Amino acid sequence: MTIKLYDENAYDTSFSAKVISCKKAEKGDLFDVILDRTLFFPEEGGQTPDKGTISEGDMVGSVLDVQIKEDVIHHFVDISFQEGAKVSGTIDFGHRYSNMQQHTGEHIFSGIVNSKKGYDNVGFHLSDSVVTMDYSGPLSDDELSEIELLVNRAIYENREVTARYPDKDELEKLPYRSKKELTGAIRIVTVEGYDVCACCAPHVKRTGEIGILKVISAQNYKGGTRVSILCGERALKFLKSEHDLLNGTALKLSTSWDNIPAVIKKQQDEIANLKSALAESSGKLLEIELEKIPEDKQNVHIFAEENTDPNVIRRVVNTAVAKKNGYCSIFWGNDAEGYKFIIGIKEGNCNDLLAGMREHFEVRGGGKPQMVQGSVNCTRGELEEFYERV
Ligand SMILES: [Zn+2]
């Protein structure tokens, strides 16, 4: 059983220890190093492990993973050590401290969710980029905002956070949250006034050290709610990136950031108006093309501008069908990528024309006898040639 130095000394950054064993790890080129004692917190309870180094004299190995099995902590290191060697270890305290902030923030959040709504925290994940908690019931946006505010107030109150191992009798009487059925010595972490929870991880000493807690997102998850949060500098970095994005957008739109929604709405309206004006004009252009076709010609085909709205094309095909007795076809596209089409006929079957086209070209699409639509893989010249024979 490895002595867990982080249990009592969450703020220590370096330690000395003796190598109990060092074996080639089963996977990869790493060595599985077991020490008599360690500051490295292993991957446990949804939290990713500490990072850092273990060294012996000038030999410095990077600790790339830390796992716990039956109370023995395994350090996965990129160099090997002799059994019995005296080594020193250093943890990446920036990484560790951030995890302590996120984790303590999670305790307060879960404690408040539990006291306000009675929900359990049924899942927890703390990686370098994300902190998620799963709760056993629904939380509305208003409830999440309120809980976020209460957590931040608990942070300003700078409450004490303690960890201890109560004896069996006391544990039986103690109401505490727990993510799973625990065995062995149970470590109880208390955030004064907010939460009592069984937990093995390092936490900050006072809630003020969390700095800030921000809810990033929430979604329905397995009948409950999955909430993502960030604390401390991670929250600050996130808010800064959002703020930079907002300011950059405001600059692009030549407005102030609080006016961005209004400017976007105005632009969307303008685009919608332009689109409908464009549709009107392109419809008129097609109708002029239609007028140019000699009265006695019954099969007509027109090439429209590449980006013409298909609704406009359908309307003009219907206008043509009302006037002519043959196939009325409109194509739009280009020689490189092929052409789209809508073809209509008053009496007859457009699929017959498609069958003819298929003898020469690759054609996709179809439809009812009176109107078909699709695409054809050929050039405008080839289509013109085909139509001369229709
Ligand atoms: Zn904890």
Residues whose N, C-alpha, C, O or C-beta is under 5 A from the ligand:
A	BS01	ZN	H103 C199 A201
